Amino acid sequence: MEHKDSFDQSSAELRANVGHQDGQTVDNVDQYHTDAEKPLTSQAVDATGEQFPLVEEVLRSDIGVNTLLTRLKQSIASARVSAKDGKVITLIKIKEFAAFLKKRSTLEEEHAQGLKKLCRSSHDSARRPDNRQGDYVHHYNEVISIHDRIADNGTKFALSLHQMHEDLHDLASNTERGRKQWKQTGLTAEKRVQDSEALMEKAKAKYDALAEDYDRARTGDKQTGRVFGLKGPKSAAQHEEDLHRKVQAAELDYSNKVQTTQNQRQELVSVLRPQAVRAIHDLITECDAGLSLQLQKFASFNEKLLLSDGLCVSPLKSPNHQDAGRSLRDVVYEIDNGRDLNNYILSFSSKVDLKPTDIRYERHPTLTPSQPQFSGNVQSQDVLTHQQQLLPSSVGHLAQPPSATGHNIPQNQGPNPTFVPDAEETKYPSSPQKYAFSPGNVGGPPQIPHMQVSTPIHSPTTTPIGGSSNETPHSDLPPSKPVFGMSLDDLLRRDGSAVPLVVYQCFQAVELFGLDVEGIYRLSGSAVHVAKLRALFDHDSSLVDFRNPENFFHDVNSVAGLLKQFFRDLPDPLLTHEHFQGFIDAARIEDDVTRRDSLHALINSLPDPNYATLRALILHLHRVQEHSGSNRMNAGNLAICFGPTLMGTGPNISDAGWQVRVIETILQNTYQIFDDD
């Protein structure tokens, strides 16, 4: 059974469901443009029809256009969001649906990406040879695959929500443009009628004033004296005639203004206002319908997400009992621990020796009865002298004076003792290590055993008398398992440890014996000691144990120098050449929190062995700086010591200061960047 989801279902498939709530429909939003005589709210009538006359009366009144414009603005505010400074802000209300979709989309995407990353890391970890294999790893990978499909469902759901948010944003933008257009058209018509009415009132006032003046002049209410005009004094008859002429002109102007106002109002009431009301009403209906459509899509997508996740966890079985995929419970319950254990044990069957070894007693050849005897009572040094005389020329270097080997064994200048061999021919050993000298019989008759002995005359593990106690038997051994100069990836593949053993050993020595040493990591140790310790690790790191200070010559500064030498010898620095410029750019940021977050993101992008080694180093240096009262090594001093060491040499020498700032910032925010396990 396929687990793909149809989150990209087109809005046309869901549009048929818009508005079918409580038996109502708004399928044809353009019908208001077809007939100007239809009621303005024929699609918005209440089920009872009781409120229709009042609604119609409001819409046909002078406040109809403004009322619908206000309502349209609310609809747009319910659907529209605007981006500002990277944050989602609603125009009016903060908890509107588009903002909710945007935030929900972000959360779902972060969850899906985190789950996807977890699945990848878990799958890679399961394939490591040091983890349990067999039937368990097969079923475990199947469990991870189920979660991977769930993450894919979440990603599709987040993309669908993001698309819905974009659709709502486009709808709100288009509606806003229509609202502004019809606002200008409708309010302009209303304003034109209002201006015409104002001119009409002004003409009427002028006409009334002139009519009153003319009535006073005509009825004999004359002023005393003569009326003075522009061309001189006027008589009463002339004044009456002049007023009559003005009244007639004012009456004509007033009549024209009334006629114009009536025509404009008639056009407004019958054509312009209904057209604007219907257009704005259509915009409101379209905006509300689009919002309802997105709400229905949101409900449908939620159902599909839960259903798809449920089918991933527990697929449905077909009627013909064909396997449509195993459920999570079936996969987990099919793990056979006993079979895995038996298969693991059987993998070592080829290494078992089927022939048992016979156990029997064997007498050492030196304890056989036939032994050469010496005559007389001689001292042990005489025996050694006589034994050296019996050595063949090929091993004569053992008979050289003790000064050549560092031992101060006195030589006996007396006569040689008489040696009585067996009747058989004496067999000389093929190497000088097969000779033995036992000084424990001094004072008694020396017993010289058979020449085939196994104890060497000079043990190679004995510290030479008078020699330096700092000599180590492994300082001149070849690098059978080199550590220095190897990349962290190569060391991880060879040794199976994300943090090299030499780093752990140096941490251990410094934390046991060097936390209170003044200038630790700043003072240089002995170059000879560092070279010898390096040879030890290059020979076999597993043989080195720095818990005993004798193993590093009681010189903890040499251990610190050895650790810095290891990081300097890496082919690619610990913080890698690839991220060098990124760390420098992050160090240039002035804000402490922003700089810390930028460095944290770069550290998380490092390869796994680099990240693990850096984490162990920073936690160790943090413990060192906690003792800065005694060792005088705070975060700044440690950063100076480790900045160029961990980041390598950049193209500009001026970047050295920024390198120090990188390490200092990491040390100052140790527990914000790394966890303390």
C-alpha positions in Angstrom: 0.0 0.0 0.0 1.4 3.3 -1.0 2.0 5.9 1.8 2.1 9.0 -0.4 -0.2 11.9 0.6 -2.1 14.2 -1.7 -1.2 17.4 0.2 -0.9 19.2 -3.1 -4.6 18.7 -3.9 -5.7 21.7 -5.9 -8.1 24.3 -4.5 -10.5 23.6 -7.4 -11.2 20.1 -5.9 -12.2 21.7 -2.6 -14.0 24.8 -4.0 -17.2 22.8 -4.4 -17.4 22.6 -0.6 -17.1 26.3 0.0 -20.1 27.9 1.4 -22.2 24.7 1.8 -22.8 25.3 5.5 -26.3 25.4 6.9 -27.7 24.9 3.4 -26.3 28.1 1.9 -24.1 28.5 -1.2 -22.1 31.3 -2.7 -21.0 29.6 -5.9 -21.6 32.5 -8.3 -20.2 35.7 -6.9 -20.5 37.6 -10.1 -24.3 37.5 -10.4 -24.6 41.0 -8.8 -23.2 42.6 -11.9 -25.9 41.2 -14.2 -29.0 42.9 -12.9 -29.0 46.4 -11.3 -32.6 46.0 -10.1 -32.0 42.9 -8.0 -31.7 43.3 -4.2 -28.2 44.2 -3.2 -28.1 41.4 -0.6 -29.9 38.6 -2.4 -27.1 36.1 -1.4 -26.8 37.3 2.2 -30.4 37.0 3.3 -31.0 35.3 6.6 -32.7 31.9 6.5 -35.9 33.5 8.0 -35.8 36.6 5.6 -36.8 38.9 8.5 -33.7 41.1 8.3 -33.7 41.6 4.6 -35.5 44.9 4.5 -33.3 46.5 7.1 -30.1 45.2 5.4 -31.3 46.6 2.1 -32.2 49.9 3.6 -28.7 50.3 5.2 -27.0 49.4 1.9 -29.0 51.9 -0.1 -28.4 54.7 2.4 -25.5 57.1 2.4 -23.5 55.0 4.8 -23.8 51.8 2.7 -20.5 52.1 0.9 -18.6 53.1 4.1 -20.2 50.2 6.0 -19.1 47.6 3.5 -15.6 49.1 3.1 -15.1 48.7 6.9 -16.4 45.1 6.7 -14.1 44.3 3.8 -11.1 45.7 5.7 -11.9 43.3 8.6 -12.0 40.4 6.1 -8.7 41.3 4.7 -7.2 41.7 8.1 -8.4 38.2 9.0 -6.5 36.7 6.1 -3.5 39.0 5.4 0.0 39.1 6.9 3.0 41.2 6.2 6.7 40.5 6.6 8.8 42.9 8.6 12.3 42.3 10.0 11.9 38.6 9.4 8.9 38.3 11.7 5.3 37.5 10.8 3.0 40.4 11.9 -0.7 40.6 11.2 -2.1 43.8 10.1 -4.6 44.2 12.9 -4.8 41.0 15.0 -1.9 38.8 16.0 -3.7 35.5 16.1 -5.3 35.5 12.7 -5.4 32.4 10.5 -2.6 33.3 8.1 -0.2 34.0 10.9 -1.2 30.7 12.5 -0.5 28.9 9.3 2.9 30.5 8.9 3.9 29.5 12.5 2.5 26.0 12.2 4.3 25.5 8.9 7.6 26.6 10.5 7.1 24.3 13.5 6.2 21.3 11.2 9.2 21.9 9.0 11.6 22.1 11.9 10.1 18.9 13.4 10.3 17.1 10.1 13.9 18.2 9.4 15.0 17.2 12.9 13.3 13.8 12.6 15.0 13.4 9.2 18.4 14.2 10.6 17.9 11.9 13.5 17.0 9.0 11.2 20.1 9.6 9.1 22.4 9.7 12.1 20.7 6.6 13.7 21.0 4.7 10.4 24.7 5.5 10.1 25.3 4.6 13.7 23.6 1.2 13.3 26.0 0.3 10.5 29.1 0.8 12.6 30.9 -2.5 13.3 31.1 -2.0 17.0 27.3 -2.0 17.3 25.1 -5.0 17.4 24.4 -6.6 14.0 22.4 -9.5 12.7 18.6 -9.6 12.9 18.4 -6.7 15.3 20.1 -4.2 13.0 17.8 -5.2 10.1 14.6 -4.6 12.1 16.1 -1.5 13.7 16.7 0.0 10.2 13.1 -0.8 9.3 12.0 1.1 12.4 14.1 4.1 11.3 12.6 3.8 7.8 9.1 4.1 9.2 10.1 7.3 11.0 11.8 8.6 7.9 8.4 8.2 6.0 6.7 10.1 8.9 9.3 12.9 8.5 8.4 13.0 4.7 4.7 13.3 5.6 5.6 16.2 7.9 7.6 18.0 5.2 4.8 17.7 2.7 2.3 19.0 5.3 4.6 22.0 6.1 4.9 22.8 2.4 1.1 22.6 2.0 0.6 25.0 4.9 3.2 27.4 3.5 1.4 27.3 0.1 -1.9 28.0 1.9 -0.3 31.0 3.6 0.9 32.3 0.3 -2.6 31.8 -1.2 -4.1 33.8 1.6 -1.5 36.5 1.2 -2.3 36.8 -2.5 -6.0 36.8 -1.9 -5.7 39.6 0.7 -3.5 41.6 -1.7 -5.9 41.3 -4.6 -8.9 42.1 -2.4 -7.0 45.1 -1.0 -6.4 46.5 -4.5 -10.1 46.0 -5.3 -11.1 47.7 -2.1 -9.0 50.7 -2.8 -10.4 51.0 -6.4 -14.0 50.8 -5.3 -13.4 53.0 -2.3 -12.2 55.7 -4.6 -15.0 55.2 -7.1 -17.8 55.0 -4.6 -16.6 57.7 -2.3 -15.9 60.0 -5.3 -19.5 59.6 -6.4 -20.7 60.3 -2.9 -18.4 63.3 -2.6 -19.6 64.7 -6.0 -23.2 64.6 -4.8 -22.3 66.2 -1.5 -20.4 69.0 -3.3 -23.4 69.6 -5.6 -25.7 69.8 -2.7 -23.4 72.3 -1.0 -23.4 74.5 -4.1 -27.2 74.2 -4.3 -27.6 75.4 -0.7 -25.2 78.3 -1.4 -27.3 79.3 -4.5 -30.5 79.0 -2.5 -29.1 81.2 0.3 -28.1 83.9 -2.3 -31.5 83.7 -4.0 -33.4 84.1 -0.7 -31.3 87.1 0.3 -31.9 88.9 -3.1 -35.6 88.0 -3.0 -35.9 89.6 0.4 -34.1 92.8 -0.8 -36.3 93.0 -3.8 -39.4 92.5 -1.8 -38.5 95.4 0.5 -37.7 97.6 -2.5 -41.0 96.7 -4.2 -43.2 97.1 -1.2 -42.0 100.6 -0.3 -39.6 99.8 2.5 -37.1 102.3 1.1 -34.1 103.7 2.8 -33.9 107.5 3.2 -31.8 109.3 0.6 -30.5 108.1 -2.6 -28.8 104.8 -3.3 -25.2 105.2 -4.5 -24.0 102.8 -7.2 -20.7 102.5 -9.1 -21.9 105.0 -11.7 -23.3 107.4 -9.2 -26.5 107.7 -7.2 -29.5 105.6 -8.2 -33.1 106.4 -7.9 -35.6 104.0 -6.2 -36.9 102.8 -9.5 -33.5 102.0 -10.8 -32.6 100.2 -7.6 -35.8 98.1 -7.8 -35.1 97.2 -11.4 -31.5 96.2 -10.6 -32.6 94.0 -7.7 -35.3 92.4 -9.9 -32.7 91.5 -12.5 -30.4 90.0 -9.8 -33.2 88.0 -8.3 -34.0 86.5 -11.7 -30.4 85.6 -12.3 -30.1 84.0 -8.8 -33.3 82.1 -9.3 -32.1 80.7 -12.6 -28.7 79.7 -11.0 -30.5 78.1 -8.0 -32.9 76.2 -10.3 -29.9 74.9 -12.3 -28.1 73.8 -9.2 -31.2 72.0 -8.0 -31.6 70.2 -11.3 -27.9 69.2 -11.3 -28.0 67.9 -7.8 -31.2 65.9 -8.5 -29.6 64.3 -11.5 -26.4 63.4 -9.7 -28.2 62.0 -6.7 -30.5 60.0 -9.0 -27.4 58.6 -10.7 -25.8 57.9 -7.4 -28.8 56.1 -5.9 -29.8 54.2 -9.0 -26.4 53.3 -10.6 -23.2 54.3 -8.9 -24.0 53.4 -5.3 -25.6 50.0 -6.1 -22.6 49.2 -8.4 -20.1 50.1 -5.7 -22.1 48.3 -3.0 -22.4 45.1 -5.2 -18.6 45.2 -6.1 -17.6 45.6 -2.5 -20.1 43.0 -1.4 -18.5 40.7 -4.0 -15.1 41.3 -2.7 -16.2 40.6 0.9 -17.9 37.4 -0.3 -14.8 36.3 -2.3 -12.5 37.0 0.6 -14.6 35.2 3.1 -15.1 32.3 0.7 -11.3 32.1 0.2 -10.7 32.0 3.9 -13.3 29.3 4.4 -11.7 27.3 1.6 -8.3 27.5 3.3 -9.8 26.5 6.6 -11.4 23.4 4.9 -8.1 22.6 3.2 -6.3 22.9 6.6 -8.8 20.5 8.2 -8.4 18.1 5.3 -4.6 18.2 5.4 -4.6 17.6 9.1 -6.7 14.5 8.6 -4.5 13.3 5.8 -1.3 13.8 7.9 -2.6 11.8 10.9 -4.0 9.1 8.5 -0.7 8.9 6.7 1.3 8.7 9.9 -1.0 6.0 11.2 -0.6 4.0 8.0 3.1 4.2 8.4 3.0 3.0 11.9 0.3 0.3 11.3 -0.6 -0.3 7.6 -4.0 -1.8 6.7 -4.2 -5.4 5.6 -5.9 -6.1 2.3 -8.9 -8.5 2.2 -7.0 -11.2 0.4 -4.4 -11.2 3.3 -1.6 -9.8 1.2 1.1 -8.1 3.2 0.8 -4.3 2.6 3.7 -3.6 4.9 4.6 -4.5 8.4 3.5 -2.4 11.3 5.9 -0.9 13.8 4.7 -3.4 16.4 5.3 -6.4 14.1 8.8 -5.2 13.2 9.8 -4.8 16.9 8.3 -8.1 18.0 10.1 -10.0 15.2 13.6 -9.3 16.7 15.1 -12.7 17.7 17.7 -12.0 20.4 18.6 -15.7 20.8 19.3 -16.2 17.1 21.4 -13.0 17.0 23.5 -14.3 19.9 24.0 -17.7 18.4 25.0 -16.3 15.0 27.5 -14.0 16.6 29.1 -16.9 18.5 29.1 -19.1 15.4 31.0 -16.5 13.5 34.0 -17.4 15.7 33.8 -21.1 15.0 36.6 -21.0 12.5 39.0 -19.8 15.2 38.4 -22.7 17.5 41.2 -25.4 17.7 39.4 -28.7 17.5 42.6 -30.7 18.5 43.1 -30.4 22.3 46.6 -29.6 23.4 48.2 -32.4 25.5 49.2 -31.3 28.9 52.4 -33.0 30.2 55.3 -32.3 32.4 58.6 -31.4 30.7 61.8 -31.1 32.8 63.9 -28.1 32.1 67.2 -29.1 30.4 69.3 -27.1 32.9 68.1 -29.5 35.6 69.4 -32.6 33.9 71.8 -34.7 36.0 74.8 -34.4 33.7 76.5 -31.1 34.4 80.1 -29.9 34.0 82.0 -29.5 37.2 84.6 -27.0 38.3 87.5 -28.0 40.5 88.3 -25.8 43.4 86.5 -23.1 45.2 86.4 -20.0 42.9 84.6 -16.7 43.1 81.7 -15.8 40.8 83.7 -13.1 39.0 86.2 -15.8 38.0 83.4 -17.9 36.6 82.3 -14.9 34.5 85.8 -14.2 33.2 86.2 -17.9 32.2 82.7 -17.9 30.6 83.6 -14.8 28.5 86.8 -16.6 27.3 84.6 -19.5 26.0 82.5 -17.2 23.8 83.0 -17.6 20.1 84.2 -14.6 18.0 80.7 -13.8 16.7 79.5 -12.8 20.1 82.7 -11.5 21.5 81.2 -8.0 22.0 79.6 -9.3 25.3 83.1 -9.9 26.6 84.1 -6.2 26.2 84.9 -4.2 29.3 81.8 -3.2 31.2 82.3 0.5 30.4 81.0 -0.3 26.9 77.7 -1.4 28.2 77.3 1.0 31.1 77.8 -1.7 33.9 80.7 -1.4 36.4 81.5 -5.0 37.1 85.0 -5.5 38.4 87.3 -7.9 36.5 89.2 -10.6 38.4 92.9 -10.6 37.3 93.7 -13.9 39.1 94.4 -17.2 37.4 91.6 -18.9 35.4 89.9 -21.8 37.1 90.3 -25.3 35.7 87.2 -26.3 33.6 86.3 -30.0 33.3 83.8 -30.5 30.5 81.7 -33.5 29.9 82.9 -36.4 27.8 80.7 -35.2 25.0 81.7 -32.3 22.7 80.6 -29.0 24.3 77.9 -27.2 22.2 78.2 -23.4 22.3 75.1 -21.3 22.0 74.3 -19.5 18.8 73.6 -16.2 20.6 74.9 -14.4 23.7 71.5 -14.1 25.2 71.6 -17.9 26.0 74.4 -17.4 28.5 73.6 -16.9 32.2 75.5 -15.6 35.1 74.2 -16.0 38.7 76.1 -14.0 41.3 74.1 -15.6 44.1 76.7 -18.3 44.8 79.5 -15.9 45.9 81.5 -17.5 48.7 80.6 -21.1 47.8 81.5 -23.4 45.0 80.1 -22.0 41.8 77.8 -24.4 39.8 78.1 -23.8 36.1 75.1 -25.3 34.4 74.9 -26.6 30.8 75.6 -24.0 28.2 72.0 -24.1 26.9 70.5 -21.6 29.3 67.8 -19.0 28.7 68.5 -16.2 31.1 70.5 -13.3 29.5 73.7 -12.0 31.0 72.4 -8.4 30.7 68.7 -8.0 30.8 67.5 -5.4 28.3 64.8 -4.1 30.6 67.2 -3.3 33.5 68.1 0.3 34.0 71.8 0.7 33.3 73.9 1.3 36.5 74.9 4.9 36.5 72.7 5.7 33.5 69.8 8.2 33.3 66.5 7.1 34.7 64.7 8.9 31.9 65.9 6.4 29.3 63.0 4.5 27.8 63.2 1.2 25.9 60.7 2.3 23.2 62.2 5.7 22.2 64.0 4.3 19.2 61.3 1.9 18.0 59.8 2.4 14.5 56.3 3.9 14.2 54.3 0.8 13.7 51.0 2.6 14.4 51.7 6.3 13.7 49.5 8.9 15.4 51.2 12.2 14.7 50.6 13.6 11.2 47.6 11.4 10.6 44.2 12.9 9.9 41.4 12.5 12.5 39.3 10.5 9.9 42.1 8.0 9.4 42.6 7.6 13.2 38.9 7.0 13.6 38.8 4.4 10.9 41.9 2.6 12.3 41.3 2.9 16.1 37.5 3.2 16.2 37.7 6.2 18.6 36.4 9.6 17.6 38.9 11.3 20.1 42.5 10.0 19.6 44.1 8.1 22.5 47.0 10.6 22.7 44.6 13.4 23.4 42.9 11.5 26.2 46.2 10.6 27.8 47.4 14.2 27.7 44.2 15.4 29.2 44.5 12.8 31.9 48.1 13.7 32.8 47.4 17.5 32.9 44.2 17.1 35.0 45.9 14.8 37.5 49.3 16.6 37.8 49.1 19.9 36.0 46.0 21.9 36.9 47.9 23.9 39.5 51.1 24.3 37.6 51.7 27.9 36.8 51.9 28.6 33.0 50.5 25.2 31.9 50.2 25.1 28.1 52.2 28.4 28.0 55.6 27.1 29.2 57.5 24.8 26.9 58.6 21.3 28.1 61.8 19.5 27.2 62.2 18.9 23.5 63.9 15.6 24.2 61.1 14.4 26.3 58.5 15.5 23.7 60.4 13.6 21.0 60.5 10.4 23.2 56.8 10.6 24.1 55.9 11.1 20.5 57.9 8.0 19.5 56.0 6.0 22.1 52.6 7.0 20.8 53.7 6.4 17.2 54.9 2.9 18.1 51.7 1.8 20.0 49.4 4.2 21.8 47.8 1.4 23.8 51.0 0.8 25.7 51.2 4.3 27.1 49.7 5.1 30.5 50.1 8.7 31.8 48.5 8.0 35.1 52.0 7.2 36.4 54.1 10.4 36.2 57.3 8.3 35.7 56.0 7.5 32.2 56.3 11.1 31.2 59.5 11.8 33.2 57.6 13.9 35.8 57.4 16.7 33.2 53.8 17.7 32.8 54.8 20.7 30.6 56.2 18.2 28.1 52.8 16.5 28.0 51.2 19.9 27.3 53.7 20.5 24.5 53.0 17.0 23.1 49.3 17.8 22.9 49.9 21.1 21.0 52.3 19.3 18.8 49.7 16.7 17.9 47.2 19.4 16.8 49.9 21.3 14.9 50.8 18.2 12.9 47.2 17.5 11.7 47.0 17.6 7.9 43.8 19.6 8.2 43.5 21.8 11.4 40.9 20.9 14.0 38.6 23.7 12.9 39.4 22.8 9.2 40.6 25.0 6.4 37.1 24.9 4.9 35.5 26.8 7.8 38.5 29.1 8.5 37.0 32.2 6.9 33.6 31.5 8.5 35.1 31.4 12.0 37.0 34.7 11.2 33.8 36.4 10.0 32.0 35.2 13.1 34.7 36.6 15.4 34.3 40.0 13.9 30.7 40.2 15.2 30.5 42.7 18.0 27.4 41.4 19.7 28.4 38.6 22.2 25.2 36.6 21.8 25.2 36.8 18.0 28.9 35.9 17.8 28.4 32.9 20.1 25.4 31.6 18.1 27.4 32.0 14.8 30.3 30.1 16.2 27.9 27.4 17.6 26.4 26.9 14.1 29.9 26.6 12.5 31.0 24.1 15.2 27.9 21.9 14.6 28.9 21.8 10.9 32.3 20.3 11.6 33.0 16.6 10.7 32.2 14.1 13.5 35.8 13.4 14.7 36.7 17.1 14.6 33.5 17.9 16.6 34.1 15.2 19.2 37.8 16.1 19.6 37.0 19.9 19.9 34.3 19.2 22.5 36.7 17.1 24.6 39.5 19.8 24.3 37.2 22.7 25.2 35.8 20.9 28.3 39.3 20.1 29.4 40.5 23.7 28.9 37.5 24.9 30.8 38.6 22.8 33.7 42.1 24.3 33.4 40.8 27.9 33.4 38.8 27.1 36.6 42.2 26.8 38.3 43.4 30.1 36.9 44.0 31.4 40.4 46.9 29.1 40.7 48.0 28.3 37.2 47.5 31.9 35.9 45.9 30.5 32.7 42.5 32.2 32.1 40.4 31.9 28.9 42.3 34.7 27.2 45.7 33.1 27.9 44.6 29.7 26.8 43.1 31.2 23.6 46.5 32.8 22.8 48.2 29.4 23.1 45.6 27.4 21.1 44.2 29.9 18.6 46.7 29.4 15.7 47.2 25.8 16.8 43.5 24.8 16.3 42.8 27.0 13.2 46.0 26.8 11.3 47.7 29.6 9.4 45.5 31.9 7.4 46.3 34.0 4.4 46.5 37.2 6.4 48.7 37.6 9.5 46.2 40.1 10.8 43.8 37.2 11.4 45.8 36.0 14.4 43.9 38.3 16.7 40.5 37.0 15.4 41.7 33.4 15.9 42.3 34.1 19.5 38.9 35.7 19.8 37.3 32.6 18.3 38.8 30.3 21.0 38.2 32.7 23.8 34.5 33.1 22.9 34.1 29.3 22.8 35.8 28.9 26.2 33.6 31.6 27.7 30.5 29.8 26.4 31.5 26.2 27.0 28.3 24.9 28.4 26.1 26.9 26.0 27.9 25.2 23.1 28.7 21.8 24.5 26.9 19.6 27.0 28.9 18.4 30.0 28.5 14.6 30.1 
